[in-house]
Amino acid sequence: MALNDTKIRNIKPSEKRLKLFDGGGLFLLVTLQGSKLWRLKYRHEGKEKLLAFGSYPEISLADA
């Protein structure tokens, strides 16, 4: 299920880090402290890479 702005705003930190996937490797990482960070998981030459875009709400869902 794709992410939407309402779901992102209402998510609360839990005892574990949460990864909320949007599709195509894009996900929102919710840390234990409550930070919401945009990440993109991809492969290059057979190796898995992770690209950071910034934090929510500075970087919106549409921008990510």
Residue, then its C-alpha position, 0 to 999 in steps of 0.5 A: m500500500a502506497l504512503n500518503d501524507t495523512k498516514i505519515r503525519n499520524i505515525k508514532p515512534s515505537e520500540k523498533r525502527l519502522k520502515l514504511f515502503d512507498g514503492g520502487g525502493l523508496f521508504l520512510l524510516v521512523t527512528l526511535q526518537g520519532s525522526k522521519l527520514w526518507r531513504l531509497k534502497y537500490r542496487h548498482e553493479g550487484k551491490e545494495k546501496l542506500l541513498a538519503f534524501g532528507s527528513y519529513p516534513e522538510i522533504s514532502l512525499a511528492d518531492a521524495 
